[in-house]
Amino acid sequence: MTERPVPQDLTPAQADGLACVVCHADYLTVRTPHVPVGRSSTGSQVFACVPCLPAQDGDQR
């Protein structure tokens, strides 16, 4: 996994790893596959929904 730059204007839920940093999906209520994409300014791991990630070269989405 390559960590991407994470925006620093995250909501509290995003900064705590409880919501997608792209689409704001709340992982406590929405069941969607998600992967770690970096760390917030507080050091917490942050996540993005798999469908929100840009396709990688050779990726068959």
mmCIF file as gemmi writes it, N, C-alpha and C atoms, coordinates in Angstrom:
data_model
loop_
_atom_site.group_PDB
_atom_site.id
_atom_site.type_symbol
_atom_site.label_atom_id
_atom_site.label_alt_id
_atom_site.label_comp_id
_atom_site.label_asym_id
_atom_site.label_entity_id
_atom_site.label_seq_id
_atom_site.pdbx_PDB_ins_code
_atom_site.Cartn_x
_atom_site.Cartn_y
_atom_site.Cartn_z
_atom_site.occupancy
_atom_site.B_iso_or_equiv
_atom_site.pdbx_formal_charge
_atom_site.auth_seq_id
_atom_site.auth_asym_id
_atom_site.pdbx_PDB_model_num
ATOM 1 N N . MET Axp A 1 ? 0.844 -1.183 0 1 0 ? 1 A 1
ATOM 2 C CA . MET Axp A 1 ? 0 0 0 1 0 ? 1 A 1
ATOM 3 C C . MET Axp A 1 ? 0.888 1.244 0 1 0 ? 1 A 1
ATOM 4 N N . THR Axp A 2 ? 0.575 2.154 -0.858 1 0 ? 2 A 1
ATOM 5 C CA . THR Axp A 2 ? 1.269 3.431 -0.894 1 0 ? 2 A 1
ATOM 6 C C . THR Axp A 2 ? 0.378 4.465 -0.244 1 0 ? 2 A 1
ATOM 7 N N . GLU Axp A 3 ? 0.881 5.109 0.803 1 0 ? 3 A 1
ATOM 8 C CA . GLU Axp A 3 ? 0.074 6.132 1.453 1 0 ? 3 A 1
ATOM 9 C C . GLU Axp A 3 ? 0.064 7.378 0.609 1 0 ? 3 A 1
ATOM 10 N N . ARG Axp A 4 ? -1.133 7.93 0.434 1 0 ? 4 A 1
ATOM 11 C CA . ARG Axp A 4 ? -1.313 9.158 -0.333 1 0 ? 4 A 1
ATOM 12 C C . ARG Axp A 4 ? -1.423 10.314 0.642 1 0 ? 4 A 1
ATOM 13 N N . PRO Axp A 5 ? -1.18 11.534 0.167 1 0 ? 5 A 1
ATOM 14 C CA . PRO Axp A 5 ? -1.392 12.683 1.047 1 0 ? 5 A 1
ATOM 15 C C . PRO Axp A 5 ? -2.853 12.738 1.486 1 0 ? 5 A 1
ATOM 16 N N . VAL Axp A 6 ? -3.073 12.983 2.756 1 0 ? 6 A 1
ATOM 17 C CA . VAL Axp A 6 ? -4.425 13.058 3.308 1 0 ? 6 A 1
ATOM 18 C C . VAL Axp A 6 ? -4.741 14.521 3.585 1 0 ? 6 A 1
ATOM 19 N N . PRO Axp A 7 ? -5.896 14.993 3.123 1 0 ? 7 A 1
ATOM 20 C CA . PRO Axp A 7 ? -6.256 16.391 3.4 1 0 ? 7 A 1
ATOM 21 C C . PRO Axp A 7 ? -6.31 16.644 4.903 1 0 ? 7 A 1
ATOM 22 N N . GLN Axp A 8 ? -5.927 17.807 5.316 1 0 ? 8 A 1
ATOM 23 C CA . GLN Axp A 8 ? -5.911 18.123 6.741 1 0 ? 8 A 1
ATOM 24 C C . GLN Axp A 8 ? -7.223 18.728 7.226 1 0 ? 8 A 1
ATOM 25 N N . ASP Axp A 9 ? -8.165 18.998 6.313 1 0 ? 9 A 1
ATOM 26 C CA . ASP Axp A 9 ? -9.451 19.561 6.718 1 0 ? 9 A 1
ATOM 27 C C . ASP Axp A 9 ? -10.494 18.453 6.864 1 0 ? 9 A 1
ATOM 28 N N . LEU Axp A 10 ? -10.161 17.439 7.657 1 0 ? 10 A 1
ATOM 29 C CA . LEU Axp A 10 ? -11.037 16.293 7.86 1 0 ? 10 A 1
ATOM 30 C C . LEU Axp A 10 ? -12.051 16.576 8.963 1 0 ? 10 A 1
ATOM 31 N N . THR Axp A 11 ? -13.207 15.912 8.841 1 0 ? 11 A 1
ATOM 32 C CA . THR Axp A 11 ? -14.173 15.969 9.936 1 0 ? 11 A 1
ATOM 33 C C . THR Axp A 11 ? -13.617 15.145 11.094 1 0 ? 11 A 1
ATOM 34 N N . PRO Axp A 12 ? -14.148 15.304 12.288 1 0 ? 12 A 1
ATOM 35 C CA . PRO Axp A 12 ? -13.669 14.481 13.406 1 0 ? 12 A 1
ATOM 36 C C . PRO Axp A 12 ? -13.787 12.975 13.128 1 0 ? 12 A 1
ATOM 37 N N . ALA Axp A 13 ? -14.893 12.552 12.495 1 0 ? 13 A 1
ATOM 38 C CA . ALA Axp A 13 ? -15.068 11.127 12.189 1 0 ? 13 A 1
ATOM 39 C C . ALA Axp A 13 ? -14.023 10.652 11.189 1 0 ? 13 A 1
ATOM 40 N N . GLN Axp A 14 ? -13.741 11.457 10.17 1 0 ? 14 A 1
ATOM 41 C CA . GLN Axp A 14 ? -12.712 11.085 9.194 1 0 ? 14 A 1
ATOM 42 C C . GLN Axp A 14 ? -11.346 11.01 9.868 1 0 ? 14 A 1
ATOM 43 N N . ALA Axp A 15 ? -11.013 11.987 10.685 1 0 ? 15 A 1
ATOM 44 C CA . ALA Axp A 15 ? -9.71 12.033 11.349 1 0 ? 15 A 1
ATOM 45 C C . ALA Axp A 15 ? -9.519 10.868 12.316 1 0 ? 15 A 1
ATOM 46 N N . ASP Axp A 16 ? -10.623 10.318 12.842 1 0 ? 16 A 1
ATOM 47 C CA . ASP Axp A 16 ? -10.549 9.176 13.751 1 0 ? 16 A 1
ATOM 48 C C . ASP Axp A 16 ? -10.631 7.839 13.026 1 0 ? 16 A 1
ATOM 49 N N . GLY Axp A 17 ? -10.736 7.86 11.693 1 0 ? 17 A 1
ATOM 50 C CA . GLY Axp A 17 ? -10.806 6.628 10.927 1 0 ? 17 A 1
ATOM 51 C C . GLY Axp A 17 ? -12.186 6.003 10.884 1 0 ? 17 A 1
ATOM 52 N N . LEU Axp A 18 ? -13.211 6.777 11.231 1 0 ? 18 A 1
ATOM 53 C CA . LEU Axp A 18 ? -14.578 6.256 11.278 1 0 ? 18 A 1
ATOM 54 C C . LEU Axp A 18 ? -15.404 6.616 10.052 1 0 ? 18 A 1
ATOM 55 N N . ALA Axp A 19 ? -14.819 7.365 9.112 1 0 ? 19 A 1
ATOM 56 C CA . ALA Axp A 19 ? -15.532 7.771 7.901 1 0 ? 19 A 1
ATOM 57 C C . ALA Axp A 19 ? -14.54 7.9 6.755 1 0 ? 19 A 1
ATOM 58 N N . CYS Axp A 20 ? -15.038 7.735 5.54 1 0 ? 20 A 1
ATOM 59 C CA . CYS Axp A 20 ? -14.217 7.837 4.344 1 0 ? 20 A 1
ATOM 60 C C . CYS Axp A 20 ? -13.687 9.261 4.178 1 0 ? 20 A 1
ATOM 61 N N . VAL Axp A 21 ? -12.409 9.393 3.851 1 0 ? 21 A 1
ATOM 62 C CA . VAL Axp A 21 ? -11.82 10.722 3.654 1 0 ? 21 A 1
ATOM 63 C C . VAL Axp A 21 ? -12.206 11.325 2.318 1 0 ? 21 A 1
ATOM 64 N N . VAL Axp A 22 ? -12.867 10.543 1.447 1 0 ? 22 A 1
ATOM 65 C CA . VAL Axp A 22 ? -13.286 11.044 0.141 1 0 ? 22 A 1
ATOM 66 C C . VAL Axp A 22 ? -14.777 11.372 0.132 1 0 ? 22 A 1
ATOM 67 N N . CYS Axp A 23 ? -15.616 10.374 0.446 1 0 ? 23 A 1
ATOM 68 C CA . CYS Axp A 23 ? -17.067 10.544 0.309 1 0 ? 23 A 1
ATOM 69 C C . CYS Axp A 23 ? -17.8 10.742 1.635 1 0 ? 23 A 1
ATOM 70 N N . HIS Axp A 24 ? -17.08 10.685 2.748 1 0 ? 24 A 1
ATOM 71 C CA . HIS Axp A 24 ? -17.64 10.895 4.088 1 0 ? 24 A 1
ATOM 72 C C . HIS Axp A 24 ? -18.547 9.763 4.572 1 0 ? 24 A 1
ATOM 73 N N . ALA Axp A 25 ? -18.556 8.594 3.9 1 0 ? 25 A 1
ATOM 74 C CA . ALA Axp A 25 ? -19.388 7.476 4.355 1 0 ? 25 A 1
ATOM 75 C C . ALA Axp A 25 ? -19.026 7.13 5.798 1 0 ? 25 A 1
ATOM 76 N N . ASP Axp A 26 ? -20.03 7.001 6.646 1 0 ? 26 A 1
ATOM 77 C CA . ASP Axp A 26 ? -19.853 6.677 8.057 1 0 ? 26 A 1
ATOM 78 C C . ASP Axp A 26 ? -19.729 5.162 8.189 1 0 ? 26 A 1
ATOM 79 N N . TYR Axp A 27 ? -18.552 4.67 8.563 1 0 ? 27 A 1
ATOM 80 C CA . TYR Axp A 27 ? -18.317 3.232 8.628 1 0 ? 27 A 1
ATOM 81 C C . TYR Axp A 27 ? -19.079 2.559 9.76 1 0 ? 27 A 1
ATOM 82 N N . LEU Axp A 28 ? -19.645 3.311 10.678 1 0 ? 28 A 1
ATOM 83 C CA . LEU Axp A 28 ? -20.449 2.714 11.735 1 0 ? 28 A 1
ATOM 84 C C . LEU Axp A 28 ? -21.855 2.381 11.246 1 0 ? 28 A 1
ATOM 85 N N . THR Axp A 29 ? -22.275 3.011 10.141 1 0 ? 29 A 1
ATOM 86 C CA . THR Axp A 29 ? -23.628 2.769 9.636 1 0 ? 29 A 1
ATOM 87 C C . THR Axp A 29 ? -23.655 2.24 8.208 1 0 ? 29 A 1
ATOM 88 N N . VAL Axp A 30 ? -22.611 2.462 7.427 1 0 ? 30 A 1
ATOM 89 C CA . VAL Axp A 30 ? -22.567 2.029 6.028 1 0 ? 30 A 1
ATOM 90 C C . VAL Axp A 30 ? -21.567 0.89 5.904 1 0 ? 30 A 1
ATOM 91 N N . ARG Axp A 31 ? -22.017 -0.231 5.355 1 0 ? 31 A 1
ATOM 92 C CA . ARG Axp A 31 ? -21.116 -1.364 5.172 1 0 ? 31 A 1
ATOM 93 C C . ARG Axp A 31 ? -20.535 -1.296 3.772 1 0 ? 31 A 1
ATOM 94 N N . THR Axp A 32 ? -19.302 -0.851 3.693 1 0 ? 32 A 1
ATOM 95 C CA . THR Axp A 32 ? -18.602 -0.756 2.421 1 0 ? 32 A 1
ATOM 96 C C . THR Axp A 32 ? -17.141 -1.148 2.65 1 0 ? 32 A 1
ATOM 97 N N . PRO Axp A 33 ? -16.535 -1.826 1.702 1 0 ? 33 A 1
ATOM 98 C CA . PRO Axp A 33 ? -15.117 -2.161 1.875 1 0 ? 33 A 1
ATOM 99 C C . PRO Axp A 33 ? -14.28 -0.884 1.873 1 0 ? 33 A 1
ATOM 100 N N . HIS Axp A 34 ? -13.322 -0.814 2.784 1 0 ? 34 A 1
ATOM 101 C CA . HIS Axp A 34 ? -12.463 0.362 2.864 1 0 ? 34 A 1
ATOM 102 C C . HIS Axp A 34 ? -11.048 -0.063 3.215 1 0 ? 34 A 1
ATOM 103 N N . VAL Axp A 35 ? -10.093 0.782 2.84 1 0 ? 35 A 1
ATOM 104 C CA . VAL Axp A 35 ? -8.68 0.477 3.041 1 0 ? 35 A 1
ATOM 105 C C . VAL Axp A 35 ? -7.975 1.682 3.656 1 0 ? 35 A 1
ATOM 106 N N . PRO Axp A 36 ? -6.906 1.437 4.415 1 0 ? 36 A 1
ATOM 107 C CA . PRO Axp A 36 ? -6.15 2.557 4.971 1 0 ? 36 A 1
ATOM 108 C C . PRO Axp A 36 ? -5.456 3.338 3.858 1 0 ? 36 A 1
ATOM 109 N N . VAL Axp A 37 ? -5.451 4.669 3.991 1 0 ? 37 A 1
ATOM 110 C CA . VAL Axp A 37 ? -4.814 5.509 2.974 1 0 ? 37 A 1
ATOM 111 C C . VAL Axp A 37 ? -3.811 6.496 3.566 1 0 ? 37 A 1
ATOM 112 N N . GLY Axp A 38 ? -3.65 6.504 4.866 1 0 ? 38 A 1
ATOM 113 C CA . GLY Axp A 38 ? -2.691 7.422 5.474 1 0 ? 38 A 1
ATOM 114 C C . GLY Axp A 38 ? -3.014 7.667 6.926 1 0 ? 38 A 1
ATOM 115 N N . ARG Axp A 39 ? -2.532 8.795 7.429 1 0 ? 39 A 1
ATOM 116 C CA . ARG Axp A 39 ? -2.753 9.165 8.827 1 0 ? 39 A 1
ATOM 117 C C . ARG Axp A 39 ? -3.19 10.617 8.898 1 0 ? 39 A 1
ATOM 118 N N . SER Axp A 40 ? -4.04 10.9 9.868 1 0 ? 40 A 1
ATOM 119 C CA . SER Axp A 40 ? -4.501 12.274 10.072 1 0 ? 40 A 1
ATOM 120 C C . SER Axp A 40 ? -3.436 13.049 10.829 1 0 ? 40 A 1
ATOM 121 N N . SER Axp A 41 ? -3.672 14.325 11.024 1 0 ? 41 A 1
ATOM 122 C CA . SER Axp A 41 ? -2.713 15.159 11.75 1 0 ? 41 A 1
ATOM 123 C C . SER Axp A 41 ? -2.59 14.732 13.207 1 0 ? 41 A 1
ATOM 124 N N . THR Axp A 42 ? -3.572 13.958 13.71 1 0 ? 42 A 1
ATOM 125 C CA . THR Axp A 42 ? -3.503 13.454 15.085 1 0 ? 42 A 1
ATOM 126 C C . THR Axp A 42 ? -2.755 12.135 15.17 1 0 ? 42 A 1
ATOM 127 N N . GLY Axp A 43 ? -2.41 11.56 14.011 1 0 ? 43 A 1
ATOM 128 C CA . GLY Axp A 43 ? -1.697 10.295 13.967 1 0 ? 43 A 1
ATOM 129 C C . GLY Axp A 43 ? -2.602 9.095 13.789 1 0 ? 43 A 1
ATOM 130 N N . SER Axp A 44 ? -3.917 9.298 13.788 1 0 ? 44 A 1
ATOM 131 C CA . SER Axp A 44 ? -4.851 8.195 13.593 1 0 ? 44 A 1
ATOM 132 C C . SER Axp A 44 ? -4.814 7.737 12.14 1 0 ? 44 A 1
ATOM 133 N N . GLN Axp A 45 ? -4.971 6.432 11.946 1 0 ? 45 A 1
ATOM 134 C CA . GLN Axp A 45 ? -5.049 5.896 10.598 1 0 ? 45 A 1
ATOM 135 C C . GLN Axp A 45 ? -6.379 6.306 9.989 1 0 ? 45 A 1
ATOM 136 N N . VAL Axp A 46 ? -6.352 6.724 8.724 1 0 ? 46 A 1
ATOM 137 C CA . VAL Axp A 46 ? -7.576 7.134 8.034 1 0 ? 46 A 1
ATOM 138 C C . VAL Axp A 46 ? -7.815 6.211 6.852 1 0 ? 46 A 1
ATOM 139 N N . PHE Axp A 47 ? -9.08 6.157 6.405 1 0 ? 47 A 1
ATOM 140 C CA . PHE Axp A 47 ? -9.506 5.169 5.422 1 0 ? 47 A 1
ATOM 141 C C . PHE Axp A 47 ? -10.287 5.813 4.288 1 0 ? 47 A 1
ATOM 142 N N . ALA Axp A 48 ? -10.339 5.1 3.165 1 0 ? 48 A 1
ATOM 143 C CA . ALA Axp A 48 ? -11.176 5.487 2.026 1 0 ? 48 A 1
ATOM 144 C C . ALA Axp A 48 ? -11.91 4.248 1.552 1 0 ? 48 A 1
ATOM 145 N N . CYS Axp A 49 ? -13.128 4.436 1.075 1 0 ? 49 A 1
ATOM 146 C CA . CYS Axp A 49 ? -13.893 3.337 0.489 1 0 ? 49 A 1
ATOM 147 C C . CYS Axp A 49 ? -13.167 2.864 -0.767 1 0 ? 49 A 1
ATOM 148 N N . VAL Axp A 50 ? -13.189 1.575 -1.013 1 0 ? 50 A 1
ATOM 149 C CA . VAL Axp A 50 ? -12.532 1.021 -2.2 1 0 ? 50 A 1
ATOM 150 C C . VAL Axp A 50 ? -13.051 1.685 -3.481 1 0 ? 50 A 1
ATOM 151 N N . PRO Axp A 51 ? -14.389 1.878 -3.641 1 0 ? 51 A 1
ATOM 152 C CA . PRO Axp A 51 ? -14.855 2.532 -4.873 1 0 ? 51 A 1
ATOM 153 C C . PRO Axp A 51 ? -14.384 3.991 -5.026 1 0 ? 51 A 1
ATOM 154 N N . CYS Axp A 52 ? -13.979 4.632 -3.941 1 0 ? 52 A 1
ATOM 155 C CA . CYS Axp A 52 ? -13.527 6.029 -4.005 1 0 ? 52 A 1
ATOM 156 C C . CYS Axp A 52 ? -12.079 6.16 -4.468 1 0 ? 52 A 1
ATOM 157 N N . LEU Axp A 53 ? -11.337 5.071 -4.429 1 0 ? 53 A 1
ATOM 158 C CA . LEU Axp A 53 ? -9.924 5.131 -4.793 1 0 ? 53 A 1
ATOM 159 C C . LEU Axp A 53 ? -9.76 5.181 -6.304 1 0 ? 53 A 1
ATOM 160 N N . PRO Axp A 54 ? -8.779 5.946 -6.785 1 0 ? 54 A 1
ATOM 161 C CA . PRO Axp A 54 ? -8.523 5.953 -8.228 1 0 ? 54 A 1
ATOM 162 C C . PRO Axp A 54 ? -8.007 4.587 -8.657 1 0 ? 54 A 1
ATOM 163 N N . ALA Axp A 55 ? -8.379 4.165 -9.856 1 0 ? 55 A 1
ATOM 164 C CA . ALA Axp A 55 ? -7.903 2.884 -10.378 1 0 ? 55 A 1
ATOM 165 C C . ALA Axp A 55 ? -6.385 2.944 -10.567 1 0 ? 55 A 1
ATOM 166 N N . GLN Axp A 56 ? -5.732 1.88 -10.181 1 0 ? 56 A 1
ATOM 167 C CA . GLN Axp A 56 ? -4.285 1.768 -10.363 1 0 ? 56 A 1
ATOM 168 C C . GLN Axp A 56 ? -4.023 1.208 -11.762 1 0 ? 56 A 1
ATOM 169 N N . ASP Axp A 57 ? -2.841 1.441 -12.3 1 0 ? 57 A 1
ATOM 170 C CA . ASP Axp A 57 ? -2.479 0.881 -13.616 1 0 ? 57 A 1
ATOM 171 C C . ASP Axp A 57 ? -2.641 -0.636 -13.578 1 0 ? 57 A 1
ATOM 172 N N . GLY Axp A 58 ? -3.382 -1.176 -14.532 1 0 ? 58 A 1
ATOM 173 C CA . GLY Axp A 58 ? -3.606 -2.618 -14.594 1 0 ? 58 A 1
ATOM 174 C C . GLY Axp A 58 ? -4.731 -3.093 -13.707 1 0 ? 58 A 1
ATOM 175 N N . ASP Axp A 59 ? -5.362 -2.215 -12.958 1 0 ? 59 A 1
ATOM 176 C CA . ASP Axp A 59 ? -6.449 -2.594 -12.058 1 0 ? 59 A 1
ATOM 177 C C . ASP Axp A 59 ? -7.711 -2.818 -12.875 1 0 ? 59 A 1
ATOM 178 N N . GLN Axp A 60 ? -8.387 -3.908 -12.652 1 0 ? 60 A 1
ATOM 179 C CA . GLN Axp A 60 ? -9.599 -4.251 -13.401 1 0 ? 60 A 1
ATOM 180 C C . GLN Axp A 60 ? -10.835 -3.941 -12.563 1 0 ? 60 A 1
ATOM 181 N N . ARG Axp A 61 ? -11.204 -2.682 -12.385 1 0 ? 61 A 1
ATOM 182 C CA . ARG Axp A 61 ? -12.408 -2.328 -11.62 1 0 ? 61 A 1
ATOM 183 C C . ARG Axp A 61 ? -13.578 -2.197 -12.531 1 0 ? 61 A 1
